[in-house]
Amino acid sequence: MINIVFPMASEDLFEQGGKKIPLQLFEINGRPLISYIIESFSNVKGIKRFIFIINASHADRFALEKTLKLLCPKKSLVLTVGKTKGALCTVMLAADFIDANELLVVNSDQLILNIDVLLEKFKKSKCEAGVLSFKSTLKRWAYGLIRNEKLLESFVRNPTSSNALAGFFYFKNGIDFLINAKKTIKNSWTTDGLFYVPSVLNQFILDANTINAIKIDEEHILNLYSKDMINKNRKNLSK
């Protein structure tokens, strides 16, 4: 089994049709954005358990919890939380459901194509963790120092290279993730006072773990974090 965690605790709302809604419910071709993200995992082999961690204020007000359960009727959990100190802290609220199985921590506003192929590459390499990188210089992303397809260091919102890290983090063993995440929080490795998942990768590296980095082309990643990006990529999303 593979656990797939979506940290979605942000309080941000986006306007569509005169109403403000969570980005995950933004309508694209008659479907909510999150349905495309979930569908992208359909070709992944084996049992999948989706764990959505959403803002409590969005659960009932926008029926986000019910929508997620309809989209993932089997092997899914929806946890409702308040404001946290960053995405890493949000993920840690699902610690009771993260075990020694493989773990993915995934953004809900970024569509990655051919996930099954990418996961197989990570598994065959026998790495402890894996990341995907693409070209960018925008401050909104985390970045990686990559050499010979290995991540040597990650930097949150600091474009020290053009190797931006996608919001897609693979861990061979969920327990190892929890151990290193706790160390990251204990060491107060924050950016602007918040804890982020890429910082955990540095703890893995300090402990001499191998983190593979796969470079993906622009056509294999659709960024959907704003209305402008959604409109730009709308034609690439099927109904």
FENHU-V641515 format. One record per backbone hydrogen bond with DSSP energy under -0.5 kcal/mol. NH is the residue of the N-H (numbers start at 1). CO is the residue of the C=O. If there is no record, write none. Layout:
NH:CO, NH:CO
//
This chain:
2:47, 3:102, 4:49, 5:3, 5:104, 6:51, 7:5, 8:6, 8:53, 14:21, 16:19, 19:16, 21:14, 25:22, 26:23, 28:31, 31:28, 33:26, 34:24, 35:32, 36:32, 36:33, 37:33, 38:34, 39:35, 40:36, 41:38, 42:39, 44:41, 49:2, 50:48, 50:75, 51:4, 52:50, 52:77, 53:6, 54:52, 54:79, 55:8, 56:81, 58:55, 59:55, 59:56, 60:56, 61:57, 62:58, 64:58, 65:59, 66:59, 67:63, 68:64, 69:65, 70:66, 71:67, 72:68, 73:70, 77:50, 79:52, 81:54, 88:195, 90:86, 91:87, 92:88, 93:89, 93:90, 94:91, 95:92, 97:94, 98:95, 99:97, 102:1, 103:171, 104:3, 105:169, 106:5, 106:104, 107:167, 111:222, 112:110, 113:220, 118:114, 119:115, 120:116, 121:117, 122:118, 123:119, 124:120, 125:121, 126:122, 126:123, 127:122, 128:210, 129:210, 130:170, 131:212, 132:168, 133:214, 134:164, 136:162, 141:138, 142:165, 143:155, 144:163, 145:153, 146:144, 147:150, 150:147, 151:211, 152:145, 152:150, 153:145, 155:143, 157:141, 157:155, 158:155, 160:158, 164:134, 164:162, 165:142, 166:132, 166:164, 168:166, 169:105, 170:130, 170:168, 171:103, 172:128, 174:101, 177:173, 178:174, 179:175, 180:176, 181:177, 182:178, 183:179, 184:180, 185:181, 186:182, 187:183, 188:185, 189:184, 190:188, 191:194, 194:191, 195:85, 199:196, 200:197, 201:197, 201:198, 202:198, 202:199, 203:199, 204:200, 205:201, 206:202, 207:203, 208:205, 209:204, 212:129, 212:210, 213:149, 214:131, 215:213, 216:133, 220:217, 221:218, 222:111, 223:221, 224:109, 230:226, 231:227, 232:228, 233:229, 234:230, 236:233, 237:234, 238:236
//
